[in-house]
Amino acid sequence: MRNTPPRIRDRQRRARGFAVSALVALGALACVGRAGATGEARLPDDAGPEVAEPAEKRFKFTAGYYGYSSGGPGRDVNLRYRSGFGAVWLGNYGDPQFGEQARAGWESAYEPLPGVPLSLQPSIQVAAGHFVGGSLTAEFGAPWFALAGIGRTNLKPYFNLNFDPNDNLTIAFGHRAAGGHTLYAMLVADNRLGTGQRNLHLVARLPVADRQRLTLDVLHKSGEGDEGMVRAWGATLTWDSPSWFVRLARDPKQNYSGVDATRLSVGTRF
């Protein structure tokens, strides 16, 4: 978040010890499935089987511009490399109020039981300012699927670019058709700081001609923010192909602050 109320900062200090233990457990779980790596996590990122990414295009570069209702604009850049071990990435975000923050991470998806539609999806993030975070989700089923996950950080300053609470529980339920059509609902809820923040995503991914895809993500958020209770609707529209993509997002009360954000991102795979 841009600003954190004093009552939430008090909760953050009490929760730090638990975060360290959770991250140690995450690392151990990630190592268990290493032999079954299948690539990048499928939710909520834009990777996965819905778009056939050519094996030779292992890099993805993204540049994003943020227009804010107050304060100067923000921008971020991100370079991702995909391999059988998963995806590693380097990025940087900056705006006049928050400042600059370099960040890096790793994420993947594993299928530990051959023939069983179970996918374990760990991720780890680090950033300037001593931030450390991670998540672990488990997805089961095909073509109907259910997903549950947990995210934890050490509560150091971090500008959240995905619009969802970082210390959370996540549940999702949806359907992937053989032709690539995907529909799902996903709830991301703070279960650590007592803010009651809940983000509900309703997502449709629709393949179009020439291996291109249109994704619409409608967001409803509610919970305690920097300036009181927040209830708002947002949306993200993405058009992508194996070689390029463009994304436009509108996020009122970004990260439960008093600031509305509009984001334009463009990128390429090579």
N, C-alpha and C positions, 0 to 999 in steps of 0.2 A: 504494500500500500504506500501511497505518498505520505500520509500522516497516520499515526496510531494514537487513539485516545488513551489517557493515563490508565483507565480501568483495564484496558486490553493489554497494555504494557505490563501491568502487574501479573496478569494471567500468563503472559509469555515467559516471564522470569521463572515462575513456578514450574513451567512445563519443559524447560530445557533439558533436564536430566533424562526425562522420558524419551526425548527426541534422539539422543545419542544411542540409547539402547535399541530403539526401533531401527536405526540405520545400520547398526551392527547385524541385527537379524536379517535385514534386507540383503546385505552383502552375502551372507551365508546362503540364503535362499536362491540368489542369483547364480551362485556357483553350482548348485545342485543340478540345474538343467542345462549346463553348458553344452553337453554333447548334442542336444536336440535343437540347436538354434535354427530359427526359421526366418530371421531378419528383423525389421522394425516392428514395433508394436502397432496394432491395428486401430486402437481407440485410445484417446480421441484424436490422434494425429492423422494426417492425410495419407499415410502410407498403407500398405497392405494389399491384399489380392484384388481389390476392386479395380485398381489400375495396374496394368501389366508394365512394370518398370523394366526396361531392357537391362540385362545383366551387365552390359558394358558401361551403363550410365550409373556409376557408383557415387557421383557427387551431386549435391543439390545446394544451390546458392539462393538465398532469399534476402531481399532488401525491403524494409518496411518504413512507412511514414505515418506518424500519428498527429492528427489535428485535435487539439484540446479546446474545451470551452473556456478555459482560463489558463494562463501561463503559456510559455513558448511551446513550439512543436517538438515532438520526439521522433527519434529514428533508431532503427536497429538493423544489423546485418548478421547473417547466420550462414555458416558453411558446414554442411553435413557430409560425412563419408559413410557409405553403407557397405558392409561385408557380411560374411557368414557368421561372424561373432556378434553382429548387431550394427548399430549406427552410433558413431561418435560425432560430436559437433562442437564448434567454437562460435561464439557470438559476442556482440557488444550492443548495449542499449545506452542511450543518452538523451536527456532533455535538460533545459536550463534550471529547473527546480530540483530534480532528483540528482542530476550530475551524470557521470559516466560509470558504467559497470560492465566489466568483461565477465563472460560466463562460459562454461563448458559442460558437457554432459555425455552420457551414454544411455542407450535404451535398446531393448531387443524383445524378442518373443521366442519362447521355447515350447516344444511339444514333447513332454517327457515320456509319454506312453504311446508307442506306435499303435496306430489304428483307433485311438481314443481321441475324440474331438475336444481336447483340453489344451489350452495355451496359457503359459505363465509369462507375464510381461513386466520385467523389472526396469527401473530407470534410476539414474543417479545424476544429480546436478551439483555443480560448485560455481561460486562466483566471487568476484572481488568483494572485500569486506568480510571475509571468513564465512560466507554463507555455504551451507551444505544441506542438501535435501535429497529425497528419494521417494519412490513409490513402487508398489507391487500390486498387480492385478491378476486375476485368474478368470479366464473365459472358458465356458463349456457349452458345447452343442453346435449342431449344424443340420439344416440351415437356420433353425431357430437357435438363438444363443442367449445366454445370461452371463453377466460379468459382475464381479465384485472386487474392490480394491481399497488400498489405504495409502495415503501420502503423509510424509512427515518431514519437517525441517528443523534446523537448530534455531529458528526464529531470528536470525540475523537479517539486516535490511536486504530486501530483494524486490526488484520491480517485476511484478508478475505480468507476463505477456499473454497468458492463456485465459485470463478473465475469471478463473475459478479459484476458490480457496486452496492453498497449498497443503494445509494440514487438514486432511479430509477423509471421509469415507465416500466411495463411489459405487453406485450400482447402475447397471444398464440391462436392457432387454430389447431384443430386436430380431430381424430376419435378414439373411443374405440370400438372394436368389442366384441361380446358376449363371444368369446373364450379367451379374454385377450390380443389380439393383439392391440397395441396402436401406432399410428403415430401422431406426432404433430410438429409444428414449433413454436418457442418461441423467441421473441425479448426482451432483457433487455437493456434499454438505460438510461444513465445518463441524468436527466432533471433538475439538480440543480447546478452543479459546472461549467457548460459551457465547459466541456471537449470534448463533442461530442462522448463519448465512447458508443459503441453499440455492444452487444454480441448477435449473432444470433445462436440459437440452433436448429438443426434438429435431432429429437429423434425417434428411433424405439424400442419398447419393444415387445419382441417375446417370448411367452411361449413355453417351451419345456417339455420333459417327466418328470413325477413325481413332478409336481408343481414347477418346476424350471423355471427360466426366464433369457433371455439374453437381455441386454439393450445397445444400441449404441447411443451415443450422439456426434454428429459432431458439432464443434464450429467454427464460424468465428468471429473475433473481429476486430474493427477498432476504432480509436479515438486518442486523445492526451494523451500521456503517460509521464513518468518521463524524458525520453530522446528524446522526439519528437513524431511524428506520429507513430502509431502502426497499422499494418495490418498483421494478422496472422491467421493460422488455428490450431485447436487443436481437441482432441477427448478423450472420456471416454468410456471404455468398462466395463460392470458389468455383472457378473454371480451370480445369487442368488437363494436361495431356502428358504422355511420357517425356516430353522435352521442355515444357514450360507450364507456368500456372500464374494466375492472378487472383487475389483475394481482397474483398471489400468487407469490412466489419464495422458495425455500429454498436458501441457499448456504453449506454448511459450509466453514470455513477461507476466508472471504471474502478475495479478493485474495491468497491464500496466506499469510494471517496466522494467528494462533491463535484468531481470533474467528469464531463461527458467526453467520450473519445470516438473518433472516426479513424479507422486504420486502412491504409492501402498497402498491400504487399504484392510484389512481383518476384518471380524467380525462374530459375532454369535448372534442368537436370542435364548432366554431361558426363 
